[in-house]
């Protein structure tokens, strides 16, 4: 139970401690998310391989039409919502000063980020994304 002064069972826990405790769970969830797409694709391929050519062709055409129709509907709804709501046009504008310095990370945060990037949650995004880390010495 968390009380106002961030104590759990009498022990003081900081946000850094919570990040360290949360780290293995995030890695595990990312690995599970990464396995979803290959499992679905292999399941679809194996089920289509068991069907005869004529019924799988009909099913493939139906699936393609369904996919294109739902994608078109989702795109139209998204465009309508963006044009009516106009996200980002209201609210305070954030001013970025050119002389402001970025937050400097600690070594342990850099190592944890490295391990988080080893296990992406989306395998297709990881195949096409490029991440680079720039380290500058002062």
C-alpha positions in Angstrom: 0.0 0.0 0.0 1.4 3.4 -1.0 1.0 6.1 1.5 1.6 9.9 0.9 5.3 9.7 1.6 6.0 6.9 -0.9 6.4 4.1 1.6 5.6 0.5 1.0 5.5 -1.7 4.1 7.6 0.9 5.9 10.3 1.1 3.3 10.9 4.3 1.4 10.8 3.8 -2.4 11.8 6.4 -5.0 10.8 6.6 -8.6 14.2 5.2 -9.6 13.6 2.2 -7.4 10.3 1.6 -9.1 12.0 1.9 -12.5 14.5 -0.8 -11.5 11.8 -3.1 -10.2 9.7 -2.5 -13.3 12.6 -3.2 -15.7 12.3 -7.0 -15.9 8.6 -6.9 -16.3 8.9 -4.5 -19.2 11.4 -6.7 -20.9 9.1 -9.7 -20.4 6.1 -7.9 -21.8 8.1 -6.7 -24.8 9.2 -10.2 -25.6 5.6 -11.5 -25.4 4.5 -8.6 -27.8 7.3 -9.4 -30.1 6.2 -13.1 -30.4 2.6 -12.2 -31.3 3.1 -11.4 -35.0 5.1 -14.5 -35.9 2.6 -16.7 -34.1 -0.4 -15.2 -35.9 1.3 -15.4 -39.3 2.4 -19.0 -38.8 -1.0 -20.0 -37.6 -2.6 -18.4 -40.7 -0.1 -20.1 -43.1 -0.6 -23.5 -41.5 -4.4 -23.3 -41.6 -4.4 -22.1 -45.2 -2.0 -25.0 -46.1 -4.6 -27.5 -44.9 -7.4 -26.1 -47.2 -7.8 -26.8 -50.8 -6.8 -24.2 -53.4 -10.3 -23.1 -54.4 -11.7 -22.5 -50.8 -8.4 -20.8 -49.7 -8.6 -18.5 -52.8 -12.2 -17.5 -51.9 -11.2 -17.0 -48.3 -8.2 -15.0 -49.3 -10.2 -12.6 -51.5 -12.8 -12.2 -48.7 -10.1 -11.4 -46.2 -8.4 -8.9 -48.5 -11.7 -7.1 -49.2 -12.5 -7.1 -45.4 -9.0 -5.7 -44.6 -9.2 -3.0 -47.3 -12.7 -2.0 -46.2 -11.9 -1.7 -42.5 -8.7 0.2 -43.3 -10.6 2.6 -45.5 -13.3 3.1 -42.8 -10.6 3.7 -40.1 -8.8 6.2 -42.3 -12.0 8.1 -43.0 -13.0 8.2 -39.3 -9.5 9.3 -38.4 -9.4 12.1 -40.9 -12.9 13.3 -39.8 -11.9 13.3 -36.2 -8.6 15.2 -36.8 -10.5 17.8 -38.8 -13.2 18.3 -36.2 -11.1 18.1 -33.0 -7.9 19.7 -34.3 -5.5 18.2 -31.7 -2.6 20.3 -30.7 -4.2 23.6 -31.8 -5.4 24.5 -28.4 -3.4 24.8 -25.2 -0.1 26.4 -24.2 2.7 26.5 -26.6 6.0 25.2 -25.3 9.0 27.5 -25.9 12.3 25.8 -26.3 15.3 28.0 -25.6 18.3 27.4 -27.8 20.7 27.6 -24.9 18.9 25.0 -22.8 20.7 21.8 -22.1 19.2 18.3 -22.4 18.9 16.2 -19.3 22.1 14.2 -18.6 21.5 10.5 -18.0 23.3 8.3 -15.6 25.2 5.3 -16.7 22.7 2.8 -15.2 19.9 4.5 -17.2 21.9 4.2 -20.4 22.5 0.5 -19.7 18.9 -0.2 -19.0 17.9 1.7 -22.2 20.3 -0.5 -24.1 18.7 -3.7 -22.8 15.2 -2.2 -23.4 16.2 -1.6 -27.0 17.4 -5.2 -27.4 13.9 -6.5 -26.9 11.5 -4.3 -29.0 7.8 -4.7 -28.6 7.1 -4.7 -32.3 9.3 -6.9 -34.5 8.4 -5.2 -37.8 9.2 -1.8 -36.4 12.5 -3.0 -35.1 13.4 -4.4 -38.5 13.0 -0.9 -40.1 13.9 1.4 -37.3 17.4 2.6 -36.7 18.5 3.9 -33.3 21.7 5.7 -32.7 23.2 6.9 -29.5 25.4 9.9 -29.5 27.9 10.3 -26.7 29.7 13.6 -26.4 32.7 14.2 -24.1 32.9 17.6 -22.5 
